[in-house]
């Protein structure tokens, strides 16, 4: 706790919100804190994890005050026109940080990262195991229950959906560590159907194709490792997309090409390794 207290002092030392709200600093800061929280939960330290969650909550509030609008405009073409836009951008930053955590976390910590995605974006409390949800996470959930999508934020919102869907797909298909459990697949499926797909649908057609491709790829990943449990639901999605004259049909076809390419690359790699 002494280390965490020192960290809190360091983060609150500066009185200038723009120093924390820099778009260069925020993703790294959130990623580090979510990783730390996952480690503490995996080690059975809910008190320390709750303390870190309070730090995340505080940085979220400060970030809303000090988001660097010029950097956002330069990198993503984002124009902050309202407080809702600022909050939406911060939500995207959090999701991209969680995506990076999911891709780089150890197997023992992955559950807590998936839970954090659920808390942030999926309005279904019963999916979360009660003992894994701290009181500070519950308050964060209440504050994050609604989503705001604005046409001028489409690029960063598309990125957040794409990166999270890609991270989940990579985690499910990873050959490192233990095989994902049925509960992992259930969480991934819920995130896909309750957030990724609806969020992608809510965005304007122009510029949202990539996140539809990554959502389709996540659906294929879930099907490949959990056909029995989710086969019927996933195939129903595929049928709807195949009959769609809009972007989902093209996105699904693009996702299939990506998966086929990955399979071919993996087989070639195994062949060269086996033949020396």
ABEGO torsion letter per residue (X at the ends): XAAAAAAAAAAAABABAAAAABAAAAAAAAAAAAAAAAAAAAAGBAAAAAAAAAAAAAAAAAAAAABBAAAAAAAAGBBBABAAAAAAAAAAAAAAAAAAAAAABBAAAAAAAAAAAAAAABBBAAABBAAABBAAAAAAAAAAABBBBBAAAAAAAAAAAAAAAAAAAAAAABABEBBBBAAAAAAAAAAAAAAAAAAAAABBABGAAAAAAAAAAAAAAAAAABAAAAAAAAAAAAAAAAABABAAAAAAAAAAAAAAAAAAAAAAAAAAAAAX
